[in-house]
Amino acid sequence: MGKSSSILFIVVFALALHLERWRPTLAISATLIAFGLLLFTWRSSQFELHGLLLIELAAACTGLRWTISQIVMQGEEKQLRHPLDMVVHVQPWMFVAILPLLFLYEGNFVF
């Protein structure tokens, strides 16, 4: 359920990179989403801080990726005309970025 917080990171990065203007309705929506996620995970039977931190890091990376994708797709150059073009260009770099974590956590199972 922590992965569902990626929408909150999208809002934060959109505000930070000036893709979205600050509005009270945006704050209310983000607060309601966060409160709903809190209620959904309240008194969870299993909790591991390390796992939560990894999930939130993944959610933050997702928010950053979507925000940067929007900047690139709406840029003035418009070299990428379709969202699938963006995926084709970004996917190899995403694979390279995740390799260190793969070897760190799954290293003995990979070989």
Contacts in CASP RR format, 6 or more apart in sequence:
PFRMAT RR
TARGET T0000
AUTHOR 0000-0000-0000
METHOD contacts of the structure
MODEL  1
MGKSSSILFIVVFALALHLERWRPTLAISATLIAFGLLLFTWRSSQFELH
GLLLIELAAACTGLRWTISQIVMQGEEKQLRHPLDMVVHVQPWMFVAILP
LLFLYEGNFVF
1 37 0 8 1.000
1 40 0 8 1.000
1 41 0 8 1.000
2 37 0 8 1.000
2 41 0 8 1.000
2 52 0 8 1.000
2 55 0 8 1.000
2 56 0 8 1.000
2 59 0 8 1.000
3 55 0 8 1.000
3 58 0 8 1.000
3 59 0 8 1.000
4 37 0 8 1.000
4 40 0 8 1.000
4 59 0 8 1.000
5 34 0 8 1.000
5 37 0 8 1.000
5 56 0 8 1.000
5 59 0 8 1.000
6 58 0 8 1.000
6 59 0 8 1.000
6 60 0 8 1.000
6 62 0 8 1.000
6 63 0 8 1.000
6 66 0 8 1.000
7 33 0 8 1.000
8 30 0 8 1.000
8 33 0 8 1.000
8 34 0 8 1.000
8 59 0 8 1.000
9 59 0 8 1.000
9 60 0 8 1.000
9 62 0 8 1.000
9 63 0 8 1.000
9 64 0 8 1.000
10 62 0 8 1.000
10 63 0 8 1.000
10 66 0 8 1.000
10 67 0 8 1.000
11 20 0 8 1.000
11 26 0 8 1.000
11 29 0 8 1.000
11 30 0 8 1.000
13 19 0 8 1.000
13 63 0 8 1.000
13 64 0 8 1.000
13 66 0 8 1.000
13 67 0 8 1.000
14 20 0 8 1.000
14 67 0 8 1.000
14 70 0 8 1.000
15 22 0 8 1.000
15 26 0 8 1.000
17 67 0 8 1.000
17 71 0 8 1.000
19 67 0 8 1.000
19 70 0 8 1.000
19 71 0 8 1.000
20 26 0 8 1.000
65 90 0 8 1.000
65 94 0 8 1.000
69 83 0 8 1.000
69 86 0 8 1.000
69 90 0 8 1.000
72 80 0 8 1.000
72 86 0 8 1.000
73 80 0 8 1.000
73 83 0 8 1.000
73 86 0 8 1.000
80 86 0 8 1.000
80 89 0 8 1.000
102 110 0 8 1.000
103 110 0 8 1.000
END
